[in-house]
Amino acid sequence: MDDARHPECDCLEWLETLSGYLDGDVGEDLFHRIEAHIAECPRCAWAVATLRETIEACRRAPRPVLEPSELRRVVERAREELHRQGVL
Amino acid sequence: MIPPADSNAAPRRDPAERERDREILAAVQRGDADAFDRFVERFGPMIFSFGLRMCGNREDAEDVLQETLIKVYTRLRTLQDPDALRAWLWRIVANECRMSRRGPRDPGRQVNIEELLAPREEGGAPMELPDPDAPDPEASTIRLQDRERLEEAIRNLPPAYRIILLLRDFEGLTSEEVARVLGISVPNAKVRLHRARLALRKLLLGAEPPRAAKGSG
């Protein structure tokens, strides 16, 4: 394996920054250094791509839903308790 | 600060949602007749889905929803800062999940606060290196889009990682709000979030990451 250009310690260091990079939460200098690194390092480029996909999968995921009849039952129990406490 | 590398990576809550939260809070504090129904319509689905993903079973998720509705609505009139509503609500939801009867995949056991706030990997989470053989990005995309695979992976995360991912990447809280919900510093929240994302990514990619065929291109 050709690790001469990308020693492990360097890649681990970059790996720690990737969430901040994807969230736009790094300074401009670090942003450009990360961009330059991933342009040269296929391992980190893949890490960025798959981490981005992971985040987007979470953001796209539809909510598990409660059936309307179940929701009404739960909400009515809460409403009764709030009535009992004099809140509603 | 520079723009996000990917616009989809920004928290998904927009100013209109904040305004909607403010209106509902104002309705509750005025004592409007339909305020409870508006509150349930707005937050009920969020609370239930969070509870289900956090607790791992529907019975506990229903209990989390019911108890959260009662506790939040009882105290809502005293909330002074509308912008604090989200973090305040999610802190109550998180506590209700902690108090749930069963806990994920562990019947009869409560999830204690230490588990929620301090992952076993804290200070030593396995920081895998990217695959050295430059895998095919398209193959990983297909696998990551599998919804059931995502839900299963979420269930298999340590609770401390699960809760921070649910708050930040599913519910769209900011890092500052997540830190307030969990009672930790913002830098700590960011570090924990990153490790949680890496852990989820590893589960989604599976034990055998896709690899580009050597010599095929």
Interface residues (C-beta under 8 A of the other chain):
Chain A: M1 D3 E8 C11 L12 L15 E16 L18 S19 G20 Y21 L22 D23 G24 D25 V26 G27 E28 F31 P42 R43 C44 A45 W46 A47 A49 T50 L51 R52 E53 T54 I55 E56 A57 C58 R59 A61 P62 R63 P64 V65 L66 E70 L71 V74 V75 R77 A78 R79 E81 L82 Q85 V87 L88
Chain B: M1 I2 P3 P4 A5 D6 N8 A9 A10 R12 F36 V40 G44 P45 M46 F48 S49 L52 R53 R58 A61 E62 L65 Q66 L69 I70 Y73 T74 M127 L129 P130 D131 P132 A134 P135 P137 S140 T141 L144 Q145 R147 L150 E151 L165 D169 F170 G172 S175 K190 L193 H194 R197 L198 L200 R201 L204 L205
